[in-house]
Each structure stands twice: as structure tokens, then as C-alpha cells.
Amino acid sequence: MKRAFILCLLMMFLLPCVAMGKESPAGKAKTIKGNVSIIRDGRQIPVSVGDRFFQKDTIRTGVESSVGIIFEDNTILSLGPESEVVIDEYVFAPEKGLFSMIARMVKGTASYLSGIIGHQSPESVKFRTPEATIGIRGTHFLVKVNGCL
């Protein structure tokens, strides 16, 4: 009876954690200057070096601020002052052959350097701006967006 009670308690506490799972991070902050924040689930969270970014996160930089991000596939994205980028989709599962990186630049400046996804599956990478979509072909580019639509 005591074992059954303990087992029930363990199930009550462990099952929700297992069921929720943990989404894989898309990348992390490698460098930060000034004020950088993540908008996640409607909350604004200050970013520090080493903090992780996830699919659906919005990354914002303040005045005279910047952030350097390295993604799990070694893609490097740097944002300049007063920039905003949304990680719409990020999937990096090479063991399953699954690749996808879709980012949306709302405003500001960015420098992009392709990682594994851009080299192995360039058609799986899209960088959207208010006026165009940049298709990645294993490359490096700079972009400036003056504002949102």
C-alpha cells in the first residue's frame, strides 16, 4: 500500500514534466552590447550572454545595442541597434534529415552567415523582410529594414 502511494505521488509530479517536454533551443546569445530582449509568450525578457533562443521568439535590440547569435547548426546572426527579428521556425535534426530555418526581419540591421542548414539544405532557409524573402544559397549577407509594414 505504501509503495502504491509513493508510486502515485511520483506519477503526479513526473508525468506532467515528461508530457510537456522541452523544446530544443534554436541558438544562444554569444555577444551582447546594451539592451537586448526576447519577447516570449507575451513577456519581455532581458537577454544575457549564454541565454537560449527558441522557435517563435522575437529578439529586440535597443538604441546603441547589438547581439551576436549562434544557432545550433552554426549559423551566425548579428543584429544591430534598434533591430527586431522573429524566429518563425527552426528545426535542426540532421539524424532525421529535417532542416528548416525561417526568420522574419521586422526592422533594423542584420548580418547572416550560413551554417549547416544553409549548406546542406539551402532551400530550407528563408529570411523574410517586409518587402522580400531572401533565399539562402550557403552564403553571407547584410540586410537593412527601415520599418515594419
Secondary structure, 3 states (H helix, E strand, C coil): CHHHHHHHHHHHHHHHHHHHCCCCCCEEEEEEECCEEEEECCEEEECCCCCEECCCCEEEECCCCEEEEEECCCCEEEECCCCEEEEEEEEEEHHHCEEEEEEEEEEEEEEEECCHHHHHCHHHEEEECCCCEEECCCCEEEEEECCCC
